[in-house]
Amino acid sequence: MTQELIDLRKSILEGRYADALAIVDQLEGMSKQAILRNLQSYLKILLIHLIKNQVEQRLTNSWANSIRNSIREIKKLNLQDNKTSYYIKLDEWESTLEEEFEEAIRETSLEAFNGIYNEFEFTEMVDKAQVIEIAQRLLALTYSYSVKELPAIVAENLTQLSGGEDWKAGRR
């Protein structure tokens, strides 16, 4: 990106405004790609913990915290600078969820049940449609609530997951 900024400065100083605008467009594209990669990363973390919850039928404080944090960070990253539009609109999450689900399965198979199942066995244990539905429900909250409100709203939604009532009551 440093070279692009040097080229941008040089183009402006030399009056080559079309070249400068092309560089600005390139920089905007790079910025958007970086944001989308960060969104995908938090989405994968969200999916990993939703998958663990589903297969192990429990919810730990650590998993709940990861889910809450992922949703909160997705909200912050997804909202564009104008504070009125999003990089990924509410009805556009499905393809990204599908893409990240496979990677989340691979990573979760190493962690859940102390890694005794390989990714093929583990895939058979997971209800993919249900995990994606829960993820979409949690993602929808990011369009309705502020960053400040989200942790409490997500926590309330987590009580509906397997083991959620025990988690809320502090039972292990």
C-alpha positions as a printed NumPy array, in Angstrom:
array([[  0.   ,   0.   ,   0.   ],
       [  2.938,   2.342,   0.569],
       [  3.824,   2.267,  -3.126],
       [  0.243,   3.083,  -4.052],
       [  0.316,   6.139,  -1.77 ],
       [  3.609,   7.305,  -3.304],
       [  2.137,   6.849,  -6.786],
       [ -1.019,   8.7  ,  -5.732],
       [  0.948,  11.679,  -4.426],
       [  3.082,  11.774,  -7.582],
       [  0.009,  11.587,  -9.839],
       [ -1.67 ,  14.469,  -8.004],
       [  1.455,  16.62 ,  -8.024],
       [  1.904,  15.999, -11.74 ],
       [ -1.77 ,  16.763, -12.465],
       [ -2.546,  13.244, -13.661],
       [ -5.935,  13.122, -11.964],
       [ -7.291,  10.163, -13.921],
       [ -4.312,   8.099, -12.742],
       [ -4.837,   9.381,  -9.183],
       [ -8.5  ,   8.357,  -9.251],
       [ -7.55 ,   4.915, -10.537],
       [ -5.153,   4.519,  -7.604],
       [ -7.858,   5.67 ,  -5.162],
       [-10.193,   3.032,  -6.617],
       [ -7.473,   0.405,  -6.203],
       [ -6.901,   1.449,  -2.564],
       [-10.646,   1.31 ,  -1.855],
       [-10.772,  -2.195,  -3.281],
       [ -7.838,  -3.296,  -1.138],
       [ -9.468,  -1.842,   1.955],
       [-12.767,  -3.593,   1.255],
       [-11.006,  -6.936,   0.706],
       [ -9.214,  -6.588,   4.039],
       [-12.504,  -5.881,   5.808],
       [-14.196,  -8.858,   4.125],
       [-11.313, -11.138,   5.189],
       [-11.697,  -9.94 ,   8.782],
       [-15.452, -10.528,   8.626],
       [-14.83 , -14.06 ,   7.352],
       [-12.396, -14.701,  10.177],
       [-14.921, -13.703,  12.849],
       [-17.623, -15.635,  11.03 ],
       [-15.472, -18.773,  11.15 ],
       [-14.94 , -18.322,  14.9  ],
       [-18.696, -17.936,  15.332],
       [-19.358, -21.119,  13.35 ],
       [-16.707, -23.112,  15.235],
       [-18.373, -22.363,  18.559],
       [-21.893, -22.963,  17.247],
       [-20.75 , -26.33 ,  15.881],
       [-19.095, -27.243,  19.204],
       [-22.296, -26.295,  20.988],
       [-24.402, -28.442,  18.708],
       [-22.299, -31.592,  18.808],
       [-21.307, -31.447,  22.469],
       [-24.771, -30.27 ,  23.588],
       [-23.351, -27.755,  26.049],
       [-22.328, -24.129,  26.264],
       [-19.225, -22.977,  28.104],
       [-18.375, -19.469,  29.262],
       [-15.498, -19.44 ,  26.789],
       [-17.696, -20.431,  23.853],
       [-20.358, -17.899,  24.819],
       [-17.705, -15.198,  25.039],
       [-16.308, -16.13 ,  21.618],
       [-19.774, -16.037,  20.065],
       [-20.594, -12.67 ,  21.656],
       [-17.232, -11.208,  20.66 ],
       [-17.544, -12.479,  17.085],
       [-20.993, -10.962,  16.656],
       [-19.861,  -7.671,  18.168],
       [-16.78 ,  -7.472,  15.935],
       [-18.805,  -8.426,  12.858],
       [-21.18 ,  -5.554,  13.67 ],
       [-18.28 ,  -3.081,  13.962],
       [-16.477,  -4.259,  10.824],
       [-19.531,  -4.671,   8.626],
       [-20.868,  -1.159,   9.147],
       [-19.364,   1.15 ,   6.549],
       [-17.891,   4.524,   7.456],
       [-21.116,   6.298,   6.494],
       [-22.827,   4.388,   9.366],
       [-25.858,   3.671,   7.176],
       [-24.777,   0.855,   4.867],
       [-23.059,  -2.495,   5.225],
       [-20.333,  -4.377,   3.39 ],
       [-22.445,  -7.526,   3.612],
       [-26.202,  -6.97 ,   3.592],
       [-28.495,  -9.091,   5.757],
       [-29.638, -11.259,   2.843],
       [-26.082, -11.805,   1.54 ],
       [-24.589, -13.904,   4.368],
       [-25.553, -17.35 ,   3.092],
       [-22.749, -17.794,   0.558],
       [-20.135, -16.571,   3.033],
       [-21.548, -18.883,   5.714],
       [-21.382, -21.802,   3.282],
       [-17.757, -21.006,   2.409],
       [-16.626, -20.667,   6.013],
       [-18.609, -23.663,   7.259],
       [-16.283, -26.204,   5.66 ],
       [-13.192, -24.648,   7.215],
       [-14.979, -24.355,  10.549],
       [-15.814, -28.09 ,  10.425],
       [-12.154, -28.963,   9.834],
       [-10.968, -26.828,  12.738],
       [-13.743, -27.927,  15.085],
       [-13.056, -31.61 ,  14.426],
       [ -9.618, -31.061,  15.955],
       [-11.057, -29.496,  19.107],
       [-14.436, -31.046,  19.904],
       [-14.451, -34.304,  21.851],
       [-10.686, -33.881,  22.256],
       [-10.209, -34.405,  18.519],
       [-11.175, -38.1  ,  18.443],
       [-13.179, -37.71 ,  15.223],
       [-11.68 , -36.823,  11.858],
       [-13.317, -34.154,   9.722],
       [-15.284, -36.738,   7.698],
       [-16.781, -38.407,  10.77 ],
       [-17.35 , -35.039,  12.346],
       [-19.212, -33.673,   9.315],
       [-21.704, -36.525,   9.659],
       [-22.422, -35.473,  13.246],
       [-23.292, -31.848,  12.428],
       [-26.648, -30.518,  11.276],
       [-25.251, -27.906,   8.9  ],
       [-28.617, -26.313,   8.135],
       [-29.319, -25.764,  11.826],
       [-25.892, -24.23 ,  12.515],
       [-26.254, -21.858,   9.565],
       [-29.785, -20.93 ,  10.643],
       [-28.571, -20.054,  14.154],
       [-25.64 , -18.09 ,  12.724],
       [-27.987, -16.128,  10.459],
       [-30.274, -15.386,  13.392],
       [-27.324, -14.048,  15.403],
       [-26.009, -12.066,  12.428],
       [-29.443, -10.493,  11.965],
       [-29.067,  -8.972,  15.424],
       [-26.163,  -6.88 ,  14.127],
       [-28.585,  -4.973,  11.901],
       [-31.014,  -4.184,  14.727],
       [-28.88 ,  -3.435,  17.774],
       [-25.959,  -1.179,  18.608],
       [-22.498,  -2.475,  19.489],
       [-23.247,  -1.558,  23.101],
       [-26.562,  -3.467,  23.174],
       [-25.349,  -6.573,  21.336],
       [-23.585,  -8.484,  24.145],
       [-26.736,  -8.628,  26.304],
       [-28.999,  -9.457,  23.351],
       [-26.639, -12.192,  22.136],
       [-26.367, -13.617,  25.66 ],
       [-30.144, -13.868,  25.85 ],
       [-30.184, -15.669,  22.493],
       [-27.477, -18.058,  23.707],
       [-29.808, -19.319,  26.419],
       [-31.839, -20.91 ,  23.607],
       [-28.904, -23.07 ,  22.473],
       [-28.174, -26.554,  23.762],
       [-26.987, -26.169,  27.328],
       [-27.893, -22.488,  27.262],
       [-30.171, -22.621,  30.297],
       [-27.494, -24.463,  32.291],
       [-24.941, -21.871,  31.172],
       [-27.209, -19.037,  32.274],
       [-27.798, -20.675,  35.659],
       [-24.074, -21.318,  36.126],
       [-24.486, -25.104,  36.075],
       [-21.733, -27.118,  34.457]])
